Amino acid sequence: MDKFEINSCIKWIEENNFNIIALQVPDEDLDKVQDLIDILTSSIHNRNIEIYLVGDGCSPCCNDLLNAQYCHAQGLIHFGHSCLSSYFDDNNQQKISIFYVFYQQSLPYLQKAGDIPSGIVDLWIETGKRKECTYTWDMNRNTNVYYPSNTYRPRARFDRLYYRPSKENAIQFKPVYFELEGLEKLPSIKRYCSDHWAIQTYFDI
């Protein structure tokens, strides 16, 4: 259950004093929903909380805000990949607060294939997991995409580099350093090159 970041969800619910919450999870995690609800309801102190499951009215990446609104939810917790769709009122205010949990484990297609094959390494991990390079998509630092909240901004490690050393060549490449690129805005347009940071690895030969 680690990928659900339950402690972060509880903190968000309690800090906002929410009593009605909607959950949206990917299809492959529907069998874990009851356990997730049980943990959340038993962990929220000093008040009763109502939790509803939504998500059948739209694509998994889109926030099912329509059904959340029908449930009178004050907040929606969206698990997995999201396109960050939202719903605003006439004053351009977001009607329902959204908390994103981007799974930080292996990407879904890798999990379905049996995870990363033996001998292949994630270069961010292999070079020491520098904290400043953890998130390749970070709305705390990158302002290219508008997000209507000053208290919570999503971020995730969407972009990755993998490497498999050759067993045949006499010359071996050793990964030694991993960094993010594109961290400065282009002066002419005052925007970053992308809403994702570029990633780069250095090797010793």
TANORLIN-V622591 format. One record per residue. N is the residue number from 1. RES is the residue in one letter. SS is DSSP state (~ for helix, > for strand, _ for the rest). PHI is phi as a letter, one per 40 degrees, with the letter a starting at -180 (* if undefined). PSI is psi in whole degrees, -180 to 180 (NA if undefined). Layout:
BEGIN
n->[N | N]
res->[RES | RES]
ss->[SS | SS]
phi->[PHI | PHI]
psi->[PSI | PSI]
END
This chain:
BEGIN
n->[1 | 2 | 3 | 4 | 5 | 6 | 7 | 8 | 9 | 10 | 11 | 12 | 13 | 14 | 15 | 16 | 17 | 18 | 19 | 20 | 21 | 22 | 23 | 24 | 25 | 26 | 27 | 28 | 29 | 30 | 31 | 32 | 33 | 34 | 35 | 36 | 37 | 38 | 39 | 40 | 41 | 42 | 43 | 44 | 45 | 46 | 47 | 48 | 49 | 50 | 51 | 52 | 53 | 54 | 55 | 56 | 57 | 58 | 59 | 60 | 61 | 62 | 63 | 64 | 65 | 66 | 67 | 68 | 69 | 70 | 71 | 72 | 73 | 74 | 75 | 76 | 77 | 78 | 79 | 80 | 81 | 82 | 83 | 84 | 85 | 86 | 87 | 88 | 89 | 90 | 91 | 92 | 93 | 94 | 95 | 96 | 97 | 98 | 99 | 100 | 101 | 102 | 103 | 104 | 105 | 106 | 107 | 108 | 109 | 110 | 111 | 112 | 113 | 114 | 115 | 116 | 117 | 118 | 119 | 120 | 121 | 122 | 123 | 124 | 125 | 126 | 127 | 128 | 129 | 130 | 131 | 132 | 133 | 134 | 135 | 136 | 137 | 138 | 139 | 140 | 141 | 142 | 143 | 144 | 145 | 146 | 147 | 148 | 149 | 150 | 151 | 152 | 153 | 154 | 155 | 156 | 157 | 158 | 159 | 160 | 161 | 162 | 163 | 164 | 165 | 166 | 167 | 168 | 169 | 170 | 171 | 172 | 173 | 174 | 175 | 176 | 177 | 178 | 179 | 180 | 181 | 182 | 183 | 184 | 185 | 186 | 187 | 188 | 189 | 190 | 191 | 192 | 193 | 194 | 195 | 196 | 197 | 198 | 199 | 200 | 201 | 202 | 203 | 204 | 205]
res->[M | D | K | F | E | I | N | S | C | I | K | W | I | E | E | N | N | F | N | I | I | A | L | Q | V | P | D | E | D | L | D | K | V | Q | D | L | I | D | I | L | T | S | S | I | H | N | R | N | I | E | I | Y | L | V | G | D | G | C | S | P | C | C | N | D | L | L | N | A | Q | Y | C | H | A | Q | G | L | I | H | F | G | H | S | C | L | S | S | Y | F | D | D | N | N | Q | Q | K | I | S | I | F | Y | V | F | Y | Q | Q | S | L | P | Y | L | Q | K | A | G | D | I | P | S | G | I | V | D | L | W | I | E | T | G | K | R | K | E | C | T | Y | T | W | D | M | N | R | N | T | N | V | Y | Y | P | S | N | T | Y | R | P | R | A | R | F | D | R | L | Y | Y | R | P | S | K | E | N | A | I | Q | F | K | P | V | Y | F | E | L | E | G | L | E | K | L | P | S | I | K | R | Y | C | S | D | H | W | A | I | Q | T | Y | F | D | I]
ss->[_ | ~ | ~ | ~ | _ | ~ | ~ | ~ | ~ | ~ | ~ | ~ | ~ | ~ | ~ | _ | _ | _ | _ | > | > | > | > | > | _ | _ | ~ | ~ | ~ | ~ | ~ | ~ | ~ | ~ | ~ | ~ | ~ | ~ | ~ | ~ | ~ | ~ | ~ | _ | _ | _ | _ | _ | _ | > | > | > | > | > | _ | _ | _ | _ | _ | _ | _ | _ | _ | _ | ~ | ~ | ~ | ~ | ~ | ~ | _ | _ | _ | _ | > | > | > | > | > | _ | _ | _ | _ | _ | _ | _ | _ | > | _ | _ | _ | _ | _ | > | _ | _ | > | > | > | > | > | _ | _ | _ | _ | _ | _ | ~ | ~ | ~ | ~ | ~ | _ | _ | _ | _ | _ | _ | _ | > | > | > | ~ | ~ | ~ | ~ | _ | _ | _ | _ | ~ | ~ | ~ | _ | _ | _ | > | > | _ | _ | _ | _ | _ | _ | _ | _ | _ | _ | _ | _ | _ | _ | _ | _ | > | > | _ | _ | _ | _ | _ | > | > | > | _ | _ | _ | _ | _ | _ | _ | _ | _ | > | > | > | > | > | > | > | > | _ | _ | _ | _ | > | _ | _ | _ | _ | > | _ | _ | _ | _ | _ | _ | > | > | > | > | > | > | > | _]
phi->[* | d | c | c | f | c | c | c | c | c | c | c | c | c | c | c | f | c | b | b | b | b | b | b | b | c | d | c | b | c | c | b | c | c | c | c | c | c | c | c | c | c | c | c | c | g | a | c | b | b | b | b | c | b | h | c | b | a | c | d | c | c | c | c | c | c | c | c | c | c | c | g | c | c | a | b | b | b | b | g | c | a | c | g | c | a | b | b | c | c | c | g | b | c | c | b | c | b | b | b | b | c | d | c | c | d | c | d | c | c | c | c | c | g | g | c | d | d | g | b | b | c | c | c | c | c | c | h | f | d | c | c | b | c | b | c | b | a | c | c | b | b | b | c | b | c | b | c | a | b | b | a | b | c | a | a | b | c | b | a | b | b | a | b | c | c | c | b | c | c | c | b | b | b | c | b | a | b | a | c | b | g | c | b | c | c | d | c | b | f | b | c | c | a | c | b | c | c | b | a | b | b | b | c | b]
psi->[2 | -36 | -16 | -8 | 53 | -40 | -38 | -38 | -45 | -44 | -43 | -43 | -46 | -39 | -30 | 0 | 40 | 143 | -20 | 120 | 141 | 139 | 140 | 118 | 155 | 156 | -36 | -10 | 10 | -29 | -11 | -1 | -44 | -42 | -40 | -45 | -42 | -43 | -44 | -47 | -33 | -14 | -16 | 120 | 154 | 6 | 158 | 150 | 138 | 133 | 129 | 148 | 127 | 175 | -6 | -3 | 11 | 177 | 147 | -30 | -18 | 142 | 124 | 69 | -25 | -50 | -33 | -38 | -39 | -32 | -2 | 32 | 140 | -22 | 151 | 130 | 116 | 122 | 140 | -169 | 141 | 146 | 2 | 30 | 150 | -180 | 118 | 152 | -172 | -18 | 16 | 32 | 138 | 125 | -37 | 130 | 144 | 134 | 125 | 134 | 99 | 117 | 127 | -1 | -166 | 149 | 149 | -42 | -27 | -39 | -43 | -29 | 2 | 20 | -173 | 129 | 154 | 137 | -10 | 132 | 149 | 118 | -28 | -42 | -43 | -30 | 13 | 2 | 56 | 128 | -37 | -8 | 12 | -45 | 121 | -12 | 108 | 105 | -3 | -30 | -32 | 122 | 15 | -35 | 129 | 134 | 121 | 58 | 138 | -6 | -26 | 130 | 128 | 155 | 155 | 164 | 74 | -36 | 133 | 154 | 132 | 152 | 137 | 114 | 144 | 140 | -4 | -38 | 143 | -31 | 124 | 142 | 129 | 117 | 130 | -20 | 139 | 134 | 164 | 146 | 165 | 27 | -5 | 142 | 148 | 122 | -35 | -31 | -6 | 40 | 160 | 162 | -31 | 164 | -7 | 145 | 148 | 153 | 144 | 142 | 142 | 144 | 146 | 141 | NA]
END
